[in-house]
Structures are given as structure tokens and as C-alpha cells.
């Protein structure tokens, strides 16, 4: 109904037959009105949410359907980051304790004191959908909708045209996938542009002087959010164990001899999984395999030089012949080079070597194992990328370019494999304290993830199979670059000036380093890396996880 719906209105309702829930409510009230020969009272509450003091609720309805979206936004972006969203129509929410108190009071009033028999238990000052979402976003410490789009702008397409488009199978599939990703049932979107307001004058007269009233949403939204997140979040009732996710599956990890790869292998072993370990050195792989088996898993060792395409082909065929293929491939091996472009003019081989391992090596392994996954109609490819791909950090042009290439390949290949149930996940890994960053002395003062924390990101990826997994800072960097790339350039130029080239990048031996073991020597006396300034340390902690 469009307009104001009074408490004495009933037959004016229309289109209730299109919604089973509304139809049953409407017809049950009709039965009372037409067949009950005793005094009756009908209560029409708005969207009933949890207790205004405890947040307690035994069902999910109305705004709760959007809580998963707010949770995803909180995980992806900083709380202060402004985003756009719908303004929507008016929505009236009432806490369950208000409904109970109002019904209890009205039920005990004599008929002579009642202005009517039907009572709207609603908020007399309803919020728009956008205002309500912002109130819950604040309670959830999630980004708020700073720009809310008027519903009239969203509804420029005539209803008949929208209905026709939504009936197209492809459109319906895309729409349902978006709702699924956001955790919103399609039915919940029906009230986005609700155009009816509820007059509640009879209820207000009946409750006058009692102190029974709908409290402002911002006074109890935190309680609703906290109770939902602790007790009603659907993820609480979903088996998110790594043991279930990898049961009966073979997981191949490259770069498994140390750092992130080794810790991920041990985590798989602790969950009773089967892991195939790949890196250059058999002795180190044997040590990791022993840890995996002590933890309760099964480990297989397959040494290979992942910068040698022929050796990768040999190893891949060996794995297929001995194990029948791979269910989960984790491309974790990588080479990082920290050197400015100015110091790379005569070092083109840096770019060739980095691409050879980080892109061509990973790609060769994917191309060898992907056919079996598609044939079995099941597979998961996880590529360990870098936060640098999102933030475009200076001095890492070779490294970031190689990781970006693998990222682009995965985005292009993923749509081709949808029908074969093969998933691609890219993890934009922040800075991790592993042997790969050891040559850069200043990273000793940087805040970093531990290998255990990084391995947890990989384990979560095996469980949830997301398209991408990133830190909030990395995602913010991507968004900011899309909005104002020149601003990002200015910020990163400051970082470029604050964080100097290492002695290795300058082609000088470190103190205590034997001749021939450094990356490049120029005959100069051994030197130590420059110490970071106070400003540099502050920036490193402010932009935690970014490698400069």
C-alpha cells in the first residue's frame, strides 16, 4: 500500500497474495474480523528485532539479513572509509521487549478505554533503510554509507521492464549470485523501497502516560549487533574446520621447505590432511615432511626447480602418475627483488628471473594440473600474491609485475572454469617475516605477519574458497588508487624517499659478508644498511604489512 495506512484499514490492502507470509497474516486477521463474535484485539507490529537491553532474539528477520554485508565491509575496509549505498524507503523496527510491554498493557485495558480494536506497534518516527543501515554499521564498527542514493534514482527503469529483465535466466543467476555473496536473501530486497507509513494514533493514546515507547535505534543497535554476531551469525553453524575442507583431498604446496609453505603444510598435517611438498632442496623438504607426519598428516616429497620449466613438467607428471593428480594447488614459491628502477637499468635479468619463477613457473604448474581438475569437476587453485599488487609500492617493480601477471591470468581463467567447479583464489599477502625478506636489514624494524598468521590465511582460503583474500589496508589502497591515483603517487613518493635502497641493491657488500656472497660488489669497503629515520619507522607502522 502506498501512502498512510491507518489502524482501522483492512480491505484497502492489495497484492498480499503475492507473498505467502503476508497472505497468511492478512487472512488470519480476516477470519477474526468476520467470524469472531467475541471482543477481539489485533496487534500489528513492525519488524520485530531483539531485546533493546540484551539484544536477545530467537530468529533472523528484517535488518539482520544485511548484517553479513556489514561484516564483509568491516573486514574489507577501514571504519572511517566512506561508501555509497541506497537511501531506500521507510522501515519501522521495534524491539521485542517494547512489543511485549505494549501488548501486555493494551490487553489489560477495559474496552471502554480503547479507541479501537487494532493497534500498530511501530516506531512513530521511522528511519529510512539507509539511515538504519548506517546505525547498524556504526554499531558494527563498519564503514558507513556517506552517500545514500535516492530510491527514485534507482527506480528510473519502469517496473515492467525490471520484471522482464529479472525473469531472464542469466540475469536471475547473476542477481542471485550477488545476493549469495552478500549473504542477503532475495526476498529481503522487496522492502528496500517500502512506500507505506503506518499511523499509530490509537496505540499512542492507549500507551499514553505509561512510559512504554520505542527507544531510538542508536541506543540499542550495539546490543542487537553483539547478540547476532555471538549467537545468530550463520557462519557459527557452518562447519569451517580445515579438516572437513581438505578431507580426502591432496594439497600441493610450492615453496614448502620454509616460511609460509612449511607452516601451511604443518597446519594441514594437524588436520589429518595429505600434502605434496615441492621446492628445490630434498633435505629441507624431508624435514618438513617429518613435521607433517608427526602432526598426524601424510606428506610426499617432490623436489623441483620451479624456475626451470622442464623440471616443473617432469615433477607435475610424476605427481600425476604417483598420486592421480592434485585437488588443491597452492602456488606459494616466489622470488622478491627490492631495487629501484634507477638501479635496474643494466639489470634486465632481474625482471626475467622474477617473471620466470613467480609467473611462468606457477603458470606452467597450473597448466599441467588444471586439466585433471576440470576433468574431475573439482579443484582449487590458490595463488599467493602480494599486497604490493594492490598498493603499487616503489622499488618492487619486478616483483609486483610478476605477481600481477599471475593475478591477471587467474581472473581471466576463472570464468572459463566455472562449469567445471574449479575455483581460483588470490591472496594478497602482507609482509611476512620469512627468509625471503631477510636480506633487507630495515625489515627487522617493520611490523610483519608471522609465518603462522600467513598460513592461517591460506587455511581460511581452503575452507571458504573466496575469489580473493586481502587486508583492509590493501583493499583501501586499491580503492584509493581508483579514485585518486595521483594522490597515491605522492604518498608512495614520500615512502620512496624515506626508505633507502639496501646495500645489496646498491651493489655493495654488507659488513661481515664474504666476498662473492653478496648480490653485487664494486670493490668499495663493506657497509651496513642505512638506519631508518623516525619518520620512516612511523610510516612503516602506520601502513603495516606494506613492503617499502
PLY file of the C-alpha trace (Angstrom):
ply
format ascii 1.0
element vertex 548
property float x
property float y
property float z
element edge 547
property int vertex1
property int vertex2
end_header
0.00 0.00 0.00
1.37 3.39 -0.93
0.58 6.18 1.48
-0.51 6.21 5.12
-2.04 3.00 6.48
-4.41 3.65 9.39
-5.20 1.22 12.17
-8.86 0.97 11.06
-7.93 -0.01 7.48
-8.05 -3.60 6.25
-9.77 -4.19 2.88
-7.66 -1.49 1.24
-4.63 -3.82 1.21
-3.63 -5.24 -2.18
-1.09 -7.64 -3.68
-0.92 -9.66 -0.44
-1.49 -12.83 -2.49
1.99 -12.41 -3.97
3.70 -13.09 -0.66
2.77 -16.22 1.35
3.78 -14.71 4.71
1.76 -11.52 4.26
-1.14 -13.52 2.83
-1.39 -15.76 5.90
-1.27 -12.76 8.26
-3.92 -10.92 6.26
-6.25 -13.92 6.00
-5.94 -14.79 9.70
-6.99 -11.24 10.59
-9.90 -11.55 8.14
-11.09 -14.69 9.96
-11.11 -12.80 13.27
-12.89 -9.79 11.80
-15.58 -11.79 10.01
-16.16 -14.81 12.24
-15.26 -13.90 15.83
-18.36 -12.99 17.87
-16.38 -12.11 20.99
-14.36 -8.95 21.68
-11.01 -9.07 19.91
-7.86 -7.08 19.57
-5.37 -7.24 16.73
-1.76 -6.18 17.11
0.27 -5.29 14.03
3.92 -4.97 15.00
6.58 -3.62 12.66
9.76 -5.57 12.01
10.47 -7.15 15.39
14.14 -7.21 16.39
15.94 -8.29 19.56
15.62 -7.09 23.13
16.66 -3.45 23.47
18.82 -4.20 26.52
20.26 -7.67 25.87
19.89 -7.94 22.09
18.42 -11.42 22.59
16.37 -12.78 19.71
15.38 -16.25 18.53
15.02 -15.57 14.80
16.57 -13.60 11.96
14.41 -11.12 10.07
14.48 -7.67 8.50
17.75 -5.81 9.17
19.56 -8.95 10.29
19.72 -10.05 6.65
22.07 -7.13 5.96
24.40 -7.82 8.89
26.56 -10.20 6.85
27.10 -7.41 4.29
28.21 -5.05 7.06
30.51 -7.75 8.39
32.12 -8.16 4.96
32.56 -4.38 4.61
34.18 -4.23 8.05
36.63 -6.94 7.05
37.47 -5.23 3.75
37.69 -1.53 4.59
38.63 0.78 7.48
35.74 2.01 9.63
36.23 5.61 8.51
36.14 4.85 4.79
33.06 6.45 3.12
30.98 4.31 0.76
27.80 4.71 -1.28
24.55 2.86 -0.66
20.77 3.09 -1.02
18.55 5.52 0.84
15.54 3.26 0.38
12.06 3.69 1.75
10.90 3.92 5.34
11.34 0.95 7.63
9.86 0.57 11.08
11.72 -1.61 13.56
10.62 -2.32 17.11
12.47 -4.25 19.84
10.70 -7.35 21.12
10.52 -6.03 24.71
8.56 -2.97 23.52
6.10 -5.23 21.67
5.64 -7.43 24.74
5.12 -4.49 27.12
2.71 -2.73 24.74
0.61 -5.87 24.18
0.53 -6.62 27.90
-0.66 -3.13 28.74
-3.26 -2.85 25.98
-4.59 -6.36 26.64
-5.48 -5.37 30.20
-7.28 -2.14 29.35
-11.11 -2.24 29.51
-12.91 -1.87 26.18
-14.33 1.46 27.24
-10.83 2.96 27.37
-9.77 1.68 23.98
-10.14 3.87 20.90
-10.28 0.83 18.58
-9.54 -2.87 18.21
-6.42 -2.76 16.02
-3.07 -1.41 17.14
0.06 -0.62 15.16
3.08 -1.40 17.32
5.51 0.62 15.26
8.10 3.37 15.53
6.20 6.66 15.11
9.37 8.21 13.62
10.64 5.54 11.21
14.10 5.70 9.65
14.93 5.17 6.01
16.69 1.93 5.07
19.93 3.90 4.56
19.71 5.57 7.98
19.05 2.24 9.69
21.97 0.56 7.89
24.27 3.38 8.97
23.15 2.98 12.58
23.98 -0.73 12.49
27.24 -0.03 10.60
28.31 2.28 13.42
27.46 -0.42 15.97
29.47 -2.95 13.95
32.46 -0.58 13.52
31.99 -0.95 9.77
32.21 1.75 7.06
29.09 3.89 6.80
27.12 4.91 3.72
28.24 8.52 3.42
26.45 8.91 0.09
22.96 7.44 0.03
21.26 7.22 -3.36
17.60 8.26 -3.51
15.23 5.43 -4.38
13.69 7.45 -7.23
17.07 7.49 -8.96
17.35 3.72 -8.57
13.85 3.21 -9.95
14.22 5.09 -13.25
13.70 1.78 -15.05
9.93 1.09 -15.23
8.71 -1.81 -13.03
7.52 -3.82 -16.05
10.95 -3.59 -17.68
12.68 -4.54 -14.41
10.38 -7.52 -14.00
11.11 -8.65 -17.55
14.87 -8.33 -17.09
14.78 -10.18 -13.77
12.96 -13.06 -15.44
15.84 -13.63 -17.88
17.68 -16.77 -16.62
21.15 -15.25 -16.97
20.13 -12.06 -15.14
18.43 -14.11 -12.44
21.55 -16.24 -11.99
23.81 -13.17 -11.73
21.44 -11.44 -9.30
21.15 -14.50 -7.08
24.95 -14.91 -7.04
25.37 -11.30 -5.92
22.80 -11.78 -3.16
24.51 -15.03 -2.16
27.92 -13.34 -1.99
26.45 -10.58 0.18
24.51 -13.02 2.36
21.16 -11.36 1.55
18.03 -13.41 0.71
16.38 -12.00 -2.46
13.10 -11.65 -0.56
14.72 -9.18 1.83
15.22 -6.72 -1.02
11.47 -6.43 -1.53
11.19 -3.95 1.36
14.09 -1.76 0.19
11.72 0.78 -1.37
8.80 0.36 1.04
6.45 3.31 0.46
3.90 2.80 3.22
3.85 4.67 6.53
1.84 3.44 9.49
-0.41 5.70 11.51
-0.35 4.60 15.18
-2.55 7.18 16.91
-4.77 4.61 18.64
-1.71 2.82 20.01
-0.17 6.10 21.18
-3.40 7.00 23.03
-3.54 3.57 24.67
0.08 3.84 25.83
-0.10 7.50 26.86
1.39 8.10 30.30
2.82 4.58 30.65
6.38 5.30 29.58
6.13 2.43 27.09
7.70 3.69 23.87
10.02 2.60 21.08
13.59 3.58 22.06
15.83 5.27 19.47
17.59 2.65 17.33
21.06 4.01 18.08
20.57 3.27 21.80
20.17 -0.48 21.29
21.72 -1.24 17.89
25.05 -2.24 19.56
23.22 -4.83 21.68
21.47 -6.27 18.60
24.73 -6.50 16.66
26.67 -8.07 19.52
24.00 -10.73 20.13
23.74 -11.55 16.43
27.48 -11.87 15.99
27.82 -14.11 19.06
24.71 -16.23 18.59
22.94 -15.86 15.22
25.67 -15.36 12.61
25.13 -18.19 10.05
28.87 -18.87 9.96
28.65 -20.03 13.57
26.59 -23.01 12.41
28.69 -23.86 9.37
31.48 -26.37 9.58
34.52 -24.19 8.96
37.13 -26.70 10.01
40.17 -27.27 7.83
39.80 -30.98 8.49
36.45 -31.05 6.68
37.63 -28.78 3.85
40.62 -30.98 2.94
39.20 -34.40 3.81
40.14 -36.88 1.09
42.00 -34.23 -0.91
45.60 -33.90 -2.00
47.18 -30.48 -1.46
50.32 -29.49 -3.39
52.36 -26.61 -1.92
55.27 -24.98 -3.72
57.95 -23.23 -1.67
57.21 -25.78 1.05
60.68 -26.03 2.55
60.40 -22.95 4.81
58.31 -19.98 5.85
54.66 -19.79 4.81
54.71 -23.02 2.78
56.24 -25.12 5.57
53.85 -23.75 8.20
50.83 -24.33 5.94
51.95 -27.92 5.40
52.17 -28.50 9.16
48.69 -26.99 9.63
47.35 -29.41 7.02
49.09 -32.25 8.86
47.47 -31.21 12.13
44.11 -31.56 10.38
44.96 -35.05 9.15
45.44 -33.98 5.55
47.63 -35.20 2.73
50.19 -32.77 1.37
52.62 -32.85 -1.54
55.73 -30.77 -0.78
57.63 -29.04 -3.58
60.80 -26.94 -3.53
64.41 -27.28 -4.69
66.07 -28.95 -1.69
65.06 -32.51 -0.82
66.75 -32.41 2.60
64.68 -29.44 3.74
61.51 -30.99 2.32
62.23 -34.19 4.24
62.43 -32.18 7.47
59.05 -30.55 6.77
57.55 -33.93 5.79
58.66 -35.36 9.11
56.92 -32.50 10.96
53.74 -33.03 8.94
53.65 -36.74 9.76
54.40 -36.11 13.44
51.40 -33.75 13.44
49.18 -36.53 12.10
49.19 -35.95 8.34
50.61 -37.62 5.26
53.43 -35.99 3.31
55.04 -36.67 -0.07
58.26 -35.04 -1.20
58.80 -34.00 -4.84
61.85 -31.74 -5.29
61.86 -29.48 -8.35
63.47 -26.29 -9.58
60.44 -24.05 -10.09
62.40 -21.66 -12.28
63.09 -24.48 -14.75
60.01 -25.14 -16.91
61.22 -28.59 -17.99
61.79 -29.63 -14.38
58.30 -28.41 -13.49
56.82 -30.54 -16.28
58.79 -33.55 -15.02
57.64 -33.03 -11.43
53.99 -32.45 -12.44
53.85 -35.67 -14.47
55.50 -37.50 -11.57
52.82 -36.21 -9.19
50.00 -37.17 -11.57
51.40 -40.68 -12.08
52.05 -41.32 -8.38
49.06 -39.58 -6.80
46.47 -39.36 -9.56
46.50 -35.58 -9.64
46.01 -32.73 -7.18
42.82 -31.33 -5.65
44.27 -28.11 -4.22
47.28 -26.31 -5.68
48.96 -23.58 -3.60
51.40 -21.51 -5.66
53.45 -20.15 -2.80
57.04 -20.19 -4.11
58.35 -16.78 -5.06
61.34 -14.54 -5.64
61.41 -10.96 -4.39
63.77 -8.22 -5.58
63.85 -4.82 -3.87
65.63 -2.43 -6.19
64.64 0.92 -7.66
64.22 1.30 -11.41
67.14 3.74 -11.44
69.42 0.95 -10.20
67.95 -1.59 -12.62
68.73 -0.06 -15.99
71.56 -2.55 -16.56
69.90 -5.41 -14.65
67.17 -6.57 -17.02
67.89 -10.11 -15.85
66.24 -9.21 -12.51
62.92 -8.91 -14.33
63.49 -12.07 -16.34
64.36 -14.15 -13.27
61.42 -12.83 -11.26
58.94 -13.49 -14.06
60.44 -16.93 -14.64
59.69 -18.12 -11.10
56.74 -16.00 -9.95
54.73 -16.12 -13.18
55.95 -18.66 -15.73
56.80 -21.28 -13.08
53.39 -21.00 -11.41
51.64 -20.86 -14.77
53.43 -23.98 -16.02
52.30 -25.91 -12.95
48.72 -24.69 -13.30
48.61 -25.72 -16.96
49.89 -29.17 -16.04
47.42 -29.81 -13.20
44.33 -27.88 -14.34
43.17 -30.43 -16.98
42.81 -33.12 -14.33
40.84 -30.79 -12.07
38.45 -29.87 -14.87
38.01 -33.49 -15.84
37.14 -34.42 -12.24
34.85 -31.36 -11.97
36.58 -30.28 -8.78
39.65 -28.24 -7.96
41.00 -25.20 -6.17
44.00 -23.10 -7.20
45.37 -20.68 -4.58
47.92 -18.10 -5.70
49.92 -16.28 -3.04
50.20 -12.76 -4.40
51.32 -9.61 -2.60
49.84 -6.52 -1.00
52.21 -4.72 -3.37
49.89 -5.61 -6.26
47.22 -3.54 -4.51
49.43 -0.70 -3.30
51.98 -0.39 -6.15
54.96 0.04 -3.85
58.12 1.59 -5.28
61.35 -0.43 -5.63
59.32 -3.60 -6.30
58.54 -3.12 -9.98
59.96 -6.54 -10.94
58.29 -8.43 -8.10
54.88 -6.71 -8.29
54.75 -7.03 -12.08
55.33 -10.80 -11.87
52.64 -11.24 -9.21
50.23 -9.02 -11.15
50.70 -11.21 -14.22
49.61 -14.32 -12.31
46.72 -12.38 -10.82
45.54 -11.30 -14.29
45.82 -14.85 -15.64
43.70 -16.18 -12.78
41.00 -13.55 -13.31
40.80 -14.44 -16.99
40.92 -18.23 -16.50
38.39 -18.40 -13.64
35.29 -17.66 -15.79
36.28 -20.46 -18.16
36.30 -22.97 -15.30
33.02 -22.10 -13.57
31.11 -25.03 -15.11
33.97 -27.37 -14.14
33.75 -26.36 -10.46
37.39 -25.24 -10.36
37.90 -22.23 -8.08
40.69 -19.65 -8.17
41.73 -17.71 -5.07
44.28 -14.89 -4.93
45.75 -13.97 -1.55
47.27 -10.51 -1.39
49.75 -11.35 1.33
51.10 -8.56 3.56
54.74 -8.53 4.61
55.67 -11.78 6.37
58.83 -12.48 8.36
60.34 -15.22 6.22
63.81 -15.94 4.80
62.78 -14.07 1.62
62.88 -10.65 3.37
65.99 -11.40 5.45
68.45 -9.69 3.03
66.75 -6.32 3.70
68.03 -5.24 7.13
65.48 -2.48 7.70
62.64 -5.01 7.64
63.83 -6.10 11.07
62.16 -2.93 12.39
58.96 -3.44 10.35
55.74 -4.84 11.80
55.10 -8.09 9.94
52.93 -11.17 9.99
54.41 -14.37 11.35
54.51 -17.46 9.11
51.79 -18.93 11.36
49.50 -15.94 10.72
50.16 -16.12 6.99
49.47 -19.87 6.98
46.14 -19.18 8.66
45.18 -17.01 5.68
45.90 -19.94 3.36
43.93 -22.34 5.57
40.95 -19.96 5.59
41.18 -19.80 1.79
41.00 -23.60 1.58
37.90 -23.52 3.79
35.96 -20.61 2.26
37.29 -20.65 -1.33
36.96 -16.87 -1.79
37.89 -15.19 -5.06
40.34 -13.01 -3.19
41.64 -12.53 0.31
43.26 -9.26 1.35
43.94 -6.96 4.26
41.82 -3.87 4.76
44.83 -1.67 4.09
45.47 -3.40 0.78
41.85 -3.04 -0.30
41.88 0.61 0.75
44.99 1.12 -1.38
43.20 -0.33 -4.43
40.13 1.85 -3.91
42.18 5.00 -3.32
44.21 4.37 -6.47
40.98 4.03 -8.47
39.64 7.30 -7.07
42.80 9.41 -6.92
45.90 7.75 -8.42
47.98 10.92 -8.26
47.40 11.12 -4.51
48.71 7.58 -4.15
51.76 8.51 -6.22
52.53 11.40 -3.86
52.21 9.19 -0.77
54.39 6.47 -2.26
56.96 9.01 -3.45
57.30 10.03 0.18
57.87 6.38 1.06
60.39 6.08 -1.77
62.38 8.94 -0.26
62.06 7.71 3.33
63.17 4.13 2.73
66.59 3.96 1.01
67.96 1.23 -1.21
69.67 -1.56 0.68
73.41 -2.06 0.38
72.71 -5.14 -1.77
70.59 -3.07 -4.15
73.40 -0.52 -4.33
75.81 -3.31 -5.25
77.85 -3.12 -2.03
78.88 -5.86 0.38
77.36 -5.86 3.84
79.64 -5.79 6.84
80.87 -9.25 7.72
79.88 -10.58 4.30
82.46 -12.66 2.47
83.47 -11.61 -0.99
81.42 -13.36 -3.61
78.38 -13.95 -1.39
76.85 -10.53 -1.83
74.47 -9.77 -4.69
76.98 -7.48 -6.38
80.24 -5.86 -5.30
82.00 -2.76 -6.53
85.29 -3.01 -4.62
84.15 -0.47 -2.01
84.63 -1.14 1.72
81.85 -3.18 3.38
78.93 -1.06 4.62
75.79 -1.54 6.72
72.31 -0.66 5.53
71.26 2.86 6.46
69.22 3.11 9.63
65.61 4.17 9.26
64.57 7.64 10.36
61.86 8.23 12.94
59.50 9.26 10.12
60.22 6.04 8.26
59.52 3.90 11.33
56.25 5.78 11.90
55.18 5.24 8.28
56.06 1.53 8.48
53.77 1.11 11.48
51.03 3.30 10.02
50.97 1.22 6.82
51.50 -2.13 8.50
52.11 -5.00 6.14
53.22 -2.93 3.15
56.77 -3.60 1.96
58.73 -0.47 1.05
0 1
1 2
2 3
3 4
4 5
5 6
6 7
7 8
8 9
9 10
10 11
11 12
12 13
13 14
14 15
15 16
16 17
17 18
18 19
19 20
20 21
21 22
22 23
23 24
24 25
25 26
26 27
27 28
28 29
29 30
30 31
31 32
32 33
33 34
34 35
35 36
36 37
37 38
38 39
39 40
40 41
41 42
42 43
43 44
44 45
45 46
46 47
47 48
48 49
49 50
50 51
51 52
52 53
53 54
54 55
55 56
56 57
57 58
58 59
59 60
60 61
61 62
62 63
63 64
64 65
65 66
66 67
67 68
68 69
69 70
70 71
71 72
72 73
73 74
74 75
75 76
76 77
77 78
78 79
79 80
80 81
81 82
82 83
83 84
84 85
85 86
86 87
87 88
88 89
89 90
90 91
91 92
92 93
93 94
94 95
95 96
96 97
97 98
98 99
99 100
100 101
101 102
102 103
103 104
104 105
105 106
106 107
107 108
108 109
109 110
110 111
111 112
112 113
113 114
114 115
115 116
116 117
117 118
118 119
119 120
120 121
121 122
122 123
123 124
124 125
125 126
126 127
127 128
128 129
129 130
130 131
131 132
132 133
133 134
134 135
135 136
136 137
137 138
138 139
139 140
140 141
141 142
142 143
143 144
144 145
145 146
146 147
147 148
148 149
149 150
150 151
151 152
152 153
153 154
154 155
155 156
156 157
157 158
158 159
159 160
160 161
161 162
162 163
163 164
164 165
165 166
166 167
167 168
168 169
169 170
170 171
171 172
172 173
173 174
174 175
175 176
176 177
177 178
178 179
179 180
180 181
181 182
182 183
183 184
184 185
185 186
186 187
187 188
188 189
189 190
190 191
191 192
192 193
193 194
194 195
195 196
196 197
197 198
198 199
199 200
200 201
201 202
202 203
203 204
204 205
205 206
206 207
207 208
208 209
209 210
210 211
211 212
212 213
213 214
214 215
215 216
216 217
217 218
218 219
219 220
220 221
221 222
222 223
223 224
224 225
225 226
226 227
227 228
228 229
229 230
230 231
231 232
232 233
233 234
234 235
235 236
236 237
237 238
238 239
239 240
240 241
241 242
242 243
243 244
244 245
245 246
246 247
247 248
248 249
249 250
250 251
251 252
252 253
253 254
254 255
255 256
256 257
257 258
258 259
259 260
260 261
261 262
262 263
263 264
264 265
265 266
266 267
267 268
268 269
269 270
270 271
271 272
272 273
273 274
274 275
275 276
276 277
277 278
278 279
279 280
280 281
281 282
282 283
283 284
284 285
285 286
286 287
287 288
288 289
289 290
290 291
291 292
292 293
293 294
294 295
295 296
296 297
297 298
298 299
299 300
300 301
301 302
302 303
303 304
304 305
305 306
306 307
307 308
308 309
309 310
310 311
311 312
312 313
313 314
314 315
315 316
316 317
317 318
318 319
319 320
320 321
321 322
322 323
323 324
324 325
325 326
326 327
327 328
328 329
329 330
330 331
331 332
332 333
333 334
334 335
335 336
336 337
337 338
338 339
339 340
340 341
341 342
342 343
343 344
344 345
345 346
346 347
347 348
348 349
349 350
350 351
351 352
352 353
353 354
354 355
355 356
356 357
357 358
358 359
359 360
360 361
361 362
362 363
363 364
364 365
365 366
366 367
367 368
368 369
369 370
370 371
371 372
372 373
373 374
374 375
375 376
376 377
377 378
378 379
379 380
380 381
381 382
382 383
383 384
384 385
385 386
386 387
387 388
388 389
389 390
390 391
391 392
392 393
393 394
394 395
395 396
396 397
397 398
398 399
399 400
400 401
401 402
402 403
403 404
404 405
405 406
406 407
407 408
408 409
409 410
410 411
411 412
412 413
413 414
414 415
415 416
416 417
417 418
418 419
419 420
420 421
421 422
422 423
423 424
424 425
425 426
426 427
427 428
428 429
429 430
430 431
431 432
432 433
433 434
434 435
435 436
436 437
437 438
438 439
439 440
440 441
441 442
442 443
443 444
444 445
445 446
446 447
447 448
448 449
449 450
450 451
451 452
452 453
453 454
454 455
455 456
456 457
457 458
458 459
459 460
460 461
461 462
462 463
463 464
464 465
465 466
466 467
467 468
468 469
469 470
470 471
471 472
472 473
473 474
474 475
475 476
476 477
477 478
478 479
479 480
480 481
481 482
482 483
483 484
484 485
485 486
486 487
487 488
488 489
489 490
490 491
491 492
492 493
493 494
494 495
495 496
496 497
497 498
498 499
499 500
500 501
501 502
502 503
503 504
504 505
505 506
506 507
507 508
508 509
509 510
510 511
511 512
512 513
513 514
514 515
515 516
516 517
517 518
518 519
519 520
520 521
521 522
522 523
523 524
524 525
525 526
526 527
527 528
528 529
529 530
530 531
531 532
532 533
533 534
534 535
535 536
536 537
537 538
538 539
539 540
540 541
541 542
542 543
543 544
544 545
545 546
546 547
